[in-house]
Every structure is written in C-alpha cells, then in structure tokens.
Amino acid sequence: MERTALETSGNIASVGYDAASQTLEIEFSSGGIYSYAAVPPEIHDKLIHADSPGRYFAVYIRSCYEYTHLNPKPKKEGGHAEGSVQSK
C-alpha cells in the first residue's frame, strides 16, 4: 500500500488507506508498520488532518481496531517471527 508522509507527527512517519477494503496502514517513526482493519474513511481523514496525529491515533485507533504488525522483528527462541493479528 502506498503511504503518504505525515510531517505534523513525531510518532507517525506515514499513513496509507485503501477505501475499498477500509484498511489503514501506519508506519511509525520507530520503523514499525501496522495494518488496521475495518477503519471507516472518516477516521483516516481525521487522523491525517489532526493537530496531533499521534494523540488521535492513541485515542481513536490503537485499541479500537484489529491490527496486524506487518514487519515484526524476529523473536528469540520459541517466539513468533511473523506478524500476528491482534484483537482490539
């Protein structure tokens, strides 16, 4: 998914959105990339236009939508290396 840089955020590097699948993809400044499912278009719009996108994310997205970590770092012995789906 193509993402657009968010210049107004210190925590969020870029955001992408696919309206057909209502998938929101966020790349954080730390390098982590997460995909959020069933996100309405108005939530994406409010995120990219928020005075503080990081704060908007923390309140209205982080614990409200199921997500998949798209680029997790491999865990040491016995852990899961690939992204796992997390519930809200």
N, C-alpha and C positions, 0 to 999 in steps of 0.2 A: 504494500500500500504506500502510495506517495504521501509524505508528510510535509507540512509547512512549518518553518522555524517560528518559534514564539519568542520574540525579542523582549517582551514585557515580563518574562518569568525567569527567576533564578533557578527554579527546580525543574521546570519542564522545558526541554530543548525543542521538541517539535510535536505536532499533532496531525493526525490524518483521520479522515472519516469517509466511510462508504455508506451512502444513504440507502442503497438497495438492501444491504444486509444489516444496517444500523450498527455497524462495527466502528468503534472508536479506538484508534491506536495512538498511544502516547509513548514518546521517547523521553526519558528523564535525563537530566544533566549528568547523572551518575553513570549513564550508559544503558540502563535497563529499558527494555521495550515491552510494553504490556498491551494486550488487546482486550477491550471491554465489549461485551455482547449486549444486544438489545438496548442500545443507547438512543433515545429519541434525538432527532436533528436539533431541537431547540436547546438541548443540553450541550451539544457540541458548539453551537453558536454562542451560547452564554459563556462557555469555557474560553473560547478564543478571543472574546471581547471583554472578559473580566478585567477589572483593575489589578487583581491578583489571581492569575490563573492557578497558581499552586494552592491558594486558600480555597478557591472554588472547587478544585479537584478534591481536596481533603474533605470538604463538607458535602458535596453533591454527587461525587462519583466513586471515590475509593471504596466505601463499604456498601454501595448501593447496587452495583452491577457485578455479575460474574466476570472473571478475567482469566486470561492465560498469560503467563510470563513467557515471552517469545524467545528470549536469549539468556536463559539462566546459566550461571557458572556451574560447571560440573562439581558435584559434591564428592567428598572423600568417601572411601569405602562404605558401601551399603546404602548410600544416598541415591537420589534420583537425579540423573543428568539432564533429562529433557523437561520442557515446560509442562507443568501440571495445571489443570483447571482448578480454580478456587471459587468457592461459593461466596455469596455476599454475606 
